[in-house]
């Protein structure tokens, strides 16, 4: 019997495709489809994971410089805002490249831009202007990496494994956040900059080599752009087997609106909980919070990817995640009001618990953003969402931490609470009006 392509043998009913009895062909075909839907794209996972590791280190780059005094204190707010605002612009550029040049090319070009920003930092770190240029380039590229990373992984993984792999891939960013702050925990803060810069050189080089040599370009993207001799339906069928198709409903505006709102709520929460609230009000634990946060998010991300995402539908996952973010934030506010605590084990414990929703809301975004858009414009649409989100989050955090306005603790907590409440409302709207994507083939979007 000839080995038939699983796509051809499923899509075509012609008997000429096979020469063996139909029942044997069907059995062989079913086996092949099941095998194809269980494959894990290891090369892509390693390359994209290293890209996210760099993202985690690099997005800490500005806040670390503020906390450790590399940036003058009167300009510290720029460390909490400028890299993220620049990152929004970088995300848009990377997404444009991902759609028109390819997911792999966009990933590699963006990694190259990151290296340029780091070289500027190493050669001219004593110059404030050069430092800000470096922040901009590193922010643009590190956050820009998210677009090709999410797009490629969504199109490399099967329908069954896609959600878990998207969460695992972005979880490498948490490792980066934690690693940057380890020297402080060990009392070796003078080595923190060396550790961060070394990782930001090593990570991109590993990602570049693995991507160049081992990672294949996205077949669905190639099919849409007529780069391969296979149709878009065949491309998805080869990867997803007989998975049920996504059935989109509602217009693009609804998807953009919900993704932008939950994105702002998540990004503001991530930056403010990881760096901002401690820097502004709990300075005694400002260095410890990102460290415990990074490790907490790594653990939560693994648990969510392996045991929660495969079992819980996307709508429920989103609603529970944003509800938990709001509830635990209010819990911190109540604790501070009752105790007036500015440091200590209890405060650190509450901050640690807060990183559970920080991680799972990030997981929600990592899954939903690539799952709601068609292949032809998946990159630019994800990047449009990310640009609006990161610029908004950067501006909000910059204002809260700039010192231009005197913002009392209660006022800051109230502002963040309102943002989290709006995020939950958007998640509930998606639960009511959106469509389910868990275990379904994205071919339905094309």
LUMKOLZA-978288 format. One record per residue (C-alpha): residue number from 1; residue in three letters; z negated, x negated, y negated. Coordinates in steps of 0.001 Angstrom, whole numbers, plus 500000, padded with zeros to 6 digits. Last residue first. Layout:
N
PT     n   res        w        u        v
PT   NUM   Ala        Z        X        Y
...
***
This chain:
446
PT     n   res        w        u        v
PT   446   Unk   492908   510171   468564
PT   445   Unk   489365   511539   468281
PT   444   Unk   489448   512904   471840
PT   443   Unk   490339   509421   473067
PT   442   Unk   486771   508553   472108
PT   441   Unk   485837   509248   475723
PT   440   Unk   482515   511010   476242
PT   439   Unk   479280   509627   477662
PT   438   Unk   477368   510800   474554
PT   437   Unk   479703   512006   471793
PT   436   Unk   478300   515428   470812
PT   435   Unk   479711   517310   467820
PT   434   Unk   478097   518084   464472
PT   433   Unk   476977   521296   462759
PT   432   Unk   473392   521892   463929
PT   431   Unk   472284   518458   465110
PT   430   Unk   474363   516899   462309
PT   429   Unk   472512   519052   459770
PT   428   Unk   469206   518052   461334
PT   427   Unk   470132   514387   460910
PT   426   Unk   471083   515061   457280
PT   425   Unk   467732   516789   456635
PT   424   Unk   465944   513824   458230
PT   423   Unk   467681   511440   455823
PT   422   Unk   466760   513680   452883
PT   421   Unk   463112   513461   453963
PT   420   Unk   463387   509666   454290
PT   419   Unk   464700   509398   450724
PT   418   Unk   461935   511713   449462
PT   417   Unk   459319   509584   451231
PT   416   Unk   460789   506395   449733
PT   415   Unk   460391   507791   446204
PT   414   Unk   456869   509048   446953
PT   413   Unk   455755   505664   448309
PT   412   Unk   457046   503949   445166
PT   411   Unk   455235   506447   442942
PT   410   Unk   452010   506110   444916
PT   409   Unk   452104   502298   444680
PT   408   Unk   452678   502308   440928
PT   407   Unk   456079   501405   439527
PT   406   Unk   456157   499500   436233
PT   405   Unk   459845   499490   435475
PT   404   Unk   461770   496291   434920
PT   403   Unk   459544   494760   437609
PT   402   Unk   462599   494273   439787
PT   401   Unk   461108   495513   443061
PT   400   Unk   461808   499247   442973
PT   399   Unk   465033   498749   441008
PT   398   Unk   466345   496118   443412
PT   397   Unk   465394   498227   446427
PT   396   Unk   467374   501200   445092
PT   395   Unk   470347   499035   444032
PT   394   Unk   470535   497257   447376
PT   393   Unk   470209   500512   449302
PT   392   Unk   473019   502106   447279
PT   391   Unk   475283   499062   447693
PT   390   Unk   474471   498930   451403
PT   389   Unk   475122   502609   452042
PT   388   Unk   478298   502979   449981
PT   387   Unk   479804   499870   451580
PT   386   Unk   478618   500851   455056
PT   385   Unk   480274   504271   454897
PT   384   Unk   483518   502796   453606
PT   383   Unk   483253   500086   456236
PT   382   Unk   482984   502584   459082
PT   381   Unk   486041   504365   457673
PT   380   Unk   487979   501114   457217
PT   379   Unk   487338   499984   460783
PT   378   Unk   487890   503340   462523
PT   377   Unk   491145   504006   460700
PT   376   Unk   493688   503906   463542
PT   375   Unk   491025   504365   466209
PT   374   Unk   489769   507788   465131
PT   373   Unk   486301   508205   463631
PT   372   Unk   482980   509678   464779
PT   371   Unk   481984   507277   467560
PT   370   Unk   482152   504089   465480
PT   369   Unk   479500   505371   463040
PT   368   Unk   477426   507284   465588
PT   367   Unk   476234   504459   467823
PT   366   Unk   475237   501772   465336
PT   365   Unk   473857   504470   463042
PT   364   Unk   471545   505901   465686
PT   363   Unk   470468   502391   466697
PT   362   Unk   469465   501650   463107
PT   361   Unk   467397   504839   463224
PT   360   Unk   465899   503495   466467
PT   359   Unk   464929   500165   464931
PT   358   Unk   463282   501315   461694
PT   357   Unk   461754   504191   463676
PT   356   Unk   459829   501709   465875
PT   355   Unk   459288   499279   462995
PT   354   Unk   456673   501600   461502
PT   353   Unk   454407   500837   464462
PT   352   Unk   454170   497214   463314
PT   351   Unk   453313   498247   459745
PT   350   Unk   450500   500412   461122
PT   349   Unk   449178   497494   463199
PT   348   Unk   449424   495115   460245
PT   347   Unk   447371   497532   458145
PT   346   Unk   444734   497809   460868
PT   345   Unk   444596   494039   461407
PT   344   Unk   443898   493080   457794
PT   343   Unk   445595   493203   454428
PT   342   Unk   445847   495347   451289
PT   341   Unk   443523   498172   452390
PT   340   Unk   442732   500916   449871
PT   339   Unk   441136   502773   452776
PT   338   Unk   441954   506483   452339
PT   337   Unk   444995   506159   450084
PT   336   Unk   446348   503266   452130
PT   335   Unk   446012   505203   455367
PT   334   Unk   447636   508317   453842
PT   333   Unk   450651   506282   452673
PT   332   Unk   451002   504532   456015
PT   331   Unk   450934   507901   457800
PT   330   Unk   453537   509262   455371
PT   329   Unk   455768   506427   456567
PT   328   Unk   454980   507323   460182
PT   327   Unk   456057   510942   459709
PT   326   Unk   459282   510170   457830
PT   325   Unk   460563   507546   460272
PT   324   Unk   459540   509702   463243
PT   323   Unk   461615   512607   461938
PT   322   Unk   464554   510237   461448
PT   321   Unk   464444   509027   465051
PT   320   Unk   463785   512462   466569
PT   319   Unk   466822   513981   464817
PT   318   Unk   469172   511111   465673
PT   317   Unk   468225   510928   469361
PT   316   Unk   468479   514721   469653
PT   315   Unk   472019   514725   468278
PT   314   Unk   473084   511716   470338
PT   313   Unk   472083   513200   473698
PT   312   Unk   469177   511519   475473
PT   311   Unk   469425   509859   478881
PT   310   Unk   471584   506729   478453
PT   309   Unk   470191   506169   474915
PT   308   Unk   466543   506239   476007
PT   307   Unk   466169   503875   478955
PT   306   Unk   468340   500775   478535
PT   305   Unk   469271   500818   474848
PT   304   Unk   466016   502337   473566
PT   303   Unk   463829   499974   475597
PT   302   Unk   465882   496951   474502
PT   301   Unk   465833   498047   470845
PT   300   Unk   462085   498711   470920
PT   299   Unk   461426   495195   472215
PT   298   Unk   463736   493515   469681
PT   297   Unk   462443   495793   466909
PT   296   Unk   458865   494725   467566
PT   295   Unk   459892   491062   467529
PT   294   Unk   461605   491364   464164
PT   293   Unk   458885   493524   462676
PT   292   Unk   456137   491163   463743
PT   291   Unk   457950   488364   461904
PT   290   Unk   459068   490478   458947
PT   289   Unk   455432   491642   458436
PT   288   Unk   453774   488238   458761
PT   287   Unk   455220   486701   455588
PT   286   Unk   454264   489547   453240
PT   285   Unk   450773   489858   454787
PT   284   Unk   448695   488727   451804
PT   283   Unk   451321   490164   449426
PT   282   Unk   450515   493757   450378
PT   281   Unk   451747   495641   447282
PT   280   Unk   455139   494342   446077
PT   279   Unk   456039   491823   448775
PT   278   Unk   454525   494011   451481
PT   277   Unk   456424   497108   450317
PT   276   Unk   459688   495203   449955
PT   275   Unk   460196   492997   453001
PT   274   Unk   460476   494740   456367
PT   273   Unk   459476   498227   455187
PT   272   Unk   461663   498106   452074
PT   271   Unk   464690   496511   453729
PT   270   Unk   464667   498696   456840
PT   269   Unk   463659   501920   455108
PT   268   Unk   466293   501510   452404
PT   267   Unk   468825   500803   455138
PT   266   Unk   467806   503776   457289
PT   265   Unk   467670   506370   454514
PT   264   Unk   470904   505024   453032
PT   263   Unk   472615   505234   456418
PT   262   Unk   471296   508733   457153
PT   261   Unk   472862   509886   453875
PT   260   Unk   476110   507936   454303
PT   259   Unk   476612   509062   457903
PT   258   Unk   475975   512710   456984
PT   257   Unk   478355   512717   454017
PT   256   Unk   481091   510767   455787
PT   255   Unk   481028   513085   458791
PT   254   Unk   481054   516234   456650
PT   253   Unk   483890   514886   454510
PT   252   Unk   485914   514034   457609
PT   251   Unk   486078   517689   458581
PT   250   Unk   484128   519720   461088
PT   249   Unk   484753   519585   464798
PT   248   Unk   485544   516733   467124
PT   247   Unk   485809   517334   470886
PT   246   Unk   485033   514015   472546
PT   245   Unk   486918   513805   475832
PT   244   Unk   485232   514106   479215
PT   243   Unk   485255   510854   481161
PT   242   Unk   488001   510555   483786
PT   241   Unk   488336   506790   483524
PT   240   Unk   486875   505421   480306
PT   239   Unk   488639   502060   480015
PT   238   Unk   492026   502709   481567
PT   237   Unk   491971   506267   480237
PT   236   Unk   491382   504969   476708
PT   235   Unk   494465   502756   476818
PT   234   Unk   496503   505402   478629
PT   233   Unk   495771   507898   475847
PT   232   Unk   496708   505333   473186
PT   231   Unk   500028   504544   474855
PT   230   Unk   500755   501235   476530
PT   229   Unk   503182   498437   475816
PT   228   Unk   500879   496524   473487
PT   227   Unk   501004   495777   469758
PT   226   Unk   502103   499303   468927
PT   225   Unk   499420   499627   466217
PT   224   Unk   497727   502519   468018
PT   223   Unk   498068   500748   471375
PT   222   Unk   496729   497459   470032
PT   221   Unk   493741   499276   468526
PT   220   Unk   493086   501009   471884
PT   219   Unk   493470   497611   473633
PT   218   Unk   490910   495851   471421
PT   217   Unk   491738   492155   471245
PT   216   Unk   490461   490056   474096
PT   215   Unk   487395   487845   473818
PT   214   Unk   487371   484619   475828
PT   213   Unk   488737   481621   473943
PT   212   Unk   488700   482593   470261
PT   211   Unk   485713   484942   470492
PT   210   Unk   483639   482459   472505
PT   209   Unk   484466   479572   470169
PT   208   Unk   483942   481577   466978
PT   207   Unk   480664   483136   468153
PT   206   Unk   479265   479740   469145
PT   205   Unk   480266   478294   465771
PT   204   Unk   478868   481312   463939
PT   203   Unk   475475   480984   465668
PT   202   Unk   475101   477222   465217
PT   201   Unk   475613   477198   461443
PT   200   Unk   473386   480164   460623
PT   199   Unk   470851   478952   463151
PT   198   Unk   470613   475576   461420
PT   197   Unk   470278   477254   458020
PT   196   Unk   467408   479441   459203
PT   195   Unk   465531   476681   461022
PT   194   Unk   465910   474252   458114
PT   193   Unk   464738   476882   455613
PT   192   Unk   461677   477624   457704
PT   191   Unk   460726   473971   458153
PT   190   Unk   458411   473829   455129
PT   189   Unk   456768   477003   456455
PT   188   Unk   455294   475109   459374
PT   187   Unk   452014   476993   459730
PT   186   Unk   453091   478333   463112
PT   185   Unk   453497   481889   461766
PT   184   Unk   455506   480513   458835
PT   183   Unk   457790   478601   461223
PT   182   Unk   458428   481862   463162
PT   181   Unk   459816   483705   460105
PT   180   Unk   463514   482916   460578
PT   179   Unk   463243   483567   464309
PT   178   Unk   462055   487148   463799
PT   177   Unk   464965   488241   461583
PT   176   Unk   467465   486572   463904
PT   175   Unk   466037   488291   466961
PT   174   Unk   466353   491584   465101
PT   173   Unk   470054   490934   464545
PT   172   Unk   470514   490539   468300
PT   171   Unk   469583   494233   468503
PT   170   Unk   472990   495119   467004
PT   169   Unk   474625   494210   470304
PT   168   Unk   471999   495968   472437
PT   167   Unk   472387   499230   470483
PT   166   Unk   476191   499192   470742
PT   165   Unk   475918   498229   474413
PT   164   Unk   473667   501178   475240
PT   163   Unk   475907   503689   473462
PT   162   Unk   479135   502384   475017
PT   161   Unk   477967   502153   478636
PT   160   Unk   479265   505496   479944
PT   159   Unk   482263   505794   477629
PT   158   Unk   483322   502272   478578
PT   157   Unk   482784   499298   476288
PT   156   Unk   485583   497390   474556
PT   155   Unk   486539   500005   471936
PT   154   Unk   482998   500732   470734
PT   153   Unk   482259   496996   470931
PT   152   Unk   485232   496176   468723
PT   151   Unk   484422   498714   466030
PT   150   Unk   480721   497900   465900
PT   149   Unk   481391   494159   465589
PT   148   Unk   484397   494549   463264
PT   147   Unk   482265   496567   460800
PT   146   Unk   478925   494771   461186
PT   145   Unk   480409   491398   460262
PT   144   Unk   480673   492498   456626
PT   143   Unk   476884   492405   456482
PT   142   Unk   476905   488697   457256
PT   141   Unk   480157   488028   455366
PT   140   Unk   479433   489723   452052
PT   139   Unk   475760   488692   452096
PT   138   Unk   476639   485065   452831
PT   137   Unk   479256   485018   450093
PT   136   Unk   477011   486749   447535
PT   135   Unk   473916   484728   448380
PT   134   Unk   475959   481501   448108
PT   133   Unk   477196   482527   444698
PT   132   Unk   473561   483227   443743
PT   131   Unk   472494   479793   444967
PT   130   Unk   475347   478144   443082
PT   129   Unk   474091   479822   439894
PT   128   Unk   470483   478793   440614
PT   127   Unk   471409   475133   441224
PT   126   Unk   468958   473378   443521
PT   125   Unk   470729   474704   446631
PT   124   Unk   473967   472911   445741
PT   123   Unk   475340   471196   448851
PT   122   Unk   473394   473146   451471
PT   121   Unk   473907   476504   449763
PT   120   Unk   477630   475892   449182
PT   119   Unk   478003   474979   452862
PT   118   Unk   476232   478198   453810
PT   117   Unk   478642   480334   451799
PT   116   Unk   481624   478607   453400
PT   115   Unk   480164   479196   456869
PT   114   Unk   479845   482921   456147
PT   113   Unk   483494   483071   455102
PT   112   Unk   484468   481656   458507
PT   111   Unk   482454   484357   460305
PT   110   Unk   484387   486959   458300
PT   109   Unk   487692   485434   459397
PT   108   Unk   486573   485467   463052
PT   107   Unk   485448   489100   463094
PT   106   Unk   488545   490281   461235
PT   105   Unk   490779   488456   463691
PT   104   Unk   489018   490015   466700
PT   103   Unk   489119   493577   465348
PT   102   Unk   492788   493365   464395
PT   101   Unk   494791   492507   461307
PT   100   Unk   495308   495948   459727
PT    99   Unk   492338   497963   460984
PT    98   Unk   489811   495131   461250
PT    97   Unk   491039   493587   457981
PT    96   Unk   490216   496780   456066
PT    95   Unk   486839   496914   457806
PT    94   Unk   486086   493322   456829
PT    93   Unk   486961   494001   453183
PT    92   Unk   484785   497122   453043
PT    91   Unk   481875   495390   454759
PT    90   Unk   482099   492472   452346
PT    89   Unk   481797   494825   449386
PT    88   Unk   478717   496413   450931
PT    87   Unk   477353   492968   451721
PT    86   Unk   477591   492000   448058
PT    85   Unk   475157   494850   447316
PT    84   Unk   472989   493672   450208
PT    83   Unk   472961   490022   449148
PT    82   Unk   472200   491015   445518
PT    81   Unk   469276   493377   446237
PT    80   Unk   466182   491779   447732
PT    79   Unk   466980   488219   446662
PT    78   Unk   467896   489562   443228
PT    77   Unk   464362   491000   442943
PT    76   Unk   463076   487412   442994
PT    75   Unk   464677   486645   439612
PT    74   Unk   461451   486532   437581
PT    73   Unk   459781   484735   440490
PT    72   Unk   462278   481868   440400
PT    71   Unk   464268   481829   443674
PT    70   Unk   463191   479227   446227
PT    69   Unk   459700   480755   445928
PT    68   Unk   458996   481320   449619
PT    67   Unk   459028   485132   449374
PT    66   Unk   462169   485255   447207
PT    65   Unk   464137   482782   449344
PT    64   Unk   463040   484687   452444
PT    63   Unk   464253   487941   450860
PT    62   Unk   467715   486419   450204
PT    61   Unk   468212   484804   453602
PT    60   Unk   466730   487629   455680
PT    59   Unk   470163   489295   455750
PT    58   Unk   471458   485933   456913
PT    57   Unk   469173   485500   459892
PT    56   Unk   469776   489015   461183
PT    55   Unk   473509   488806   460499
PT    54   Unk   473640   485467   462310
PT    53   Unk   472078   487130   465348
PT    52   Unk   474609   489944   464858
PT    51   Unk   477483   487491   465154
PT    50   Unk   475815   485900   468172
PT    49   Unk   475700   489363   469746
PT    48   Unk   479368   489902   468889
PT    47   Unk   480357   486721   470703
PT    46   Unk   478028   487277   473676
PT    45   Unk   478820   491002   474067
PT    44   Unk   482542   490358   473649
PT    43   Unk   482460   487789   476421
PT    42   Unk   480382   490096   478623
PT    41   Unk   482607   493168   478344
PT    40   Unk   480525   495227   480809
PT    39   Unk   482534   496919   483535
PT    38   Unk   481188   500212   484895
PT    37   Unk   484088   502384   483683
PT    36   Unk   486650   500079   485287
PT    35   Unk   484874   500197   488643
PT    34   Unk   484799   503998   488627
PT    33   Unk   488489   504114   487763
PT    32   Unk   489322   501657   490510
PT    31   Unk   487334   503562   493114
PT    30   Unk   488934   506870   492122
PT    29   Unk   492398   505321   492451
PT    28   Unk   491655   503967   495891
PT    27   Unk   490436   507379   497050
PT    26   Unk   493363   509203   495463
PT    25   Unk   495808   506777   497009
PT    24   Unk   494257   507203   500440
PT    23   Unk   494468   511020   500139
PT    22   Unk   498051   510848   498880
PT    21   Unk   499315   508815   501858
PT    20   Unk   500646   505390   500853
PT    19   Unk   503730   504513   498815
PT    18   Unk   502427   505004   495320
PT    17   Unk   504089   505412   491932
PT    16   Unk   506980   507275   493554
PT    15   Unk   504736   510279   494140
PT    14   Unk   504975   511224   490495
PT    13   Unk   501818   512814   489166
PT    12   Unk   501510   510334   486353
PT    11   Unk   498315   510034   484293
PT    10   Unk   495984   509160   487113
PT     9   Unk   498137   506662   489053
PT     8   Unk   499440   505140   485851
PT     7   Unk   495969   504553   484402
PT     6   Unk   494544   503190   487637
PT     5   Unk   497413   500682   487912
PT     4   Unk   498649   500828   491472
PT     3   Unk   497903   498266   494158
PT     2   Unk   500817   498742   496529
PT     1   Unk   500000   500000   500000
***
